[in-house]
């Protein structure tokens, strides 16, 4: 888990794209999710977005039905 260092996690992710969740700007707005490459995902994380790292295809084929 790279000591939860987000920059390192982004750089070493097995995912080609990282899901970036942007909070709604006003009360009641929905969260927006966008897929990005690791470099841009990290930049958005620094600005306050949340990140979701998907599992590798190999992992999903074995463990996710």
N, C-alpha and C positions, 0 to 999 in steps of 0.2 A: 504493500500500500504506500510505499515511498514516504513513510512518516506523514502521510496526509498533505504532502507538498503538492498543491494543485498544479503548479507549473510543470513539475516533473510528471505528475499523473497525465496531464494533457500530452506531453511530449512522448510518453511511453504507452499511450493507450493503444489497444489492439483494434479499436473502432476507427474506421476511416473518417466518420463524422461523429461529432459529439453533440448531443442534444442540449441546447441552451434555452433555459426558461426565463422569460422576462416577466416581472411582476406587472400587474395593471398599474397605471400611473395614478388613477383616481379610484376612490373607494367603490367597489362593486365591479370594476373592470376585470375581465378574465385574464388569466396568465396566457402568454403567447409562447409557443415552442418553435424553435428553428434549429435545423441541423447546420453545423459549421465545422470547418477544419480546426485542428487543435490550436493553432496560433490565434485565430480570431476568437475562438471560444474562451481562451484564457483572457484576452483583452476585455471581453464582455463580463467575465467573472469579476475582474478588477473593478468594473463599473457597477457591480451589484447584482448581476444575473446569477442564476443557479445552474449547475451543470449536471447532466446525467450521462454516465458512461455505459453504453450498451455492451453486452457480452459479445465475444467473438462468435462467428458463424459456427465454428467447430463446437464450441460449448453449447450453443443453442440446439444444434443437431442432436447432441447426446442427451442433454438434460431438460430441454424445454419441449414439451409435446403440444 
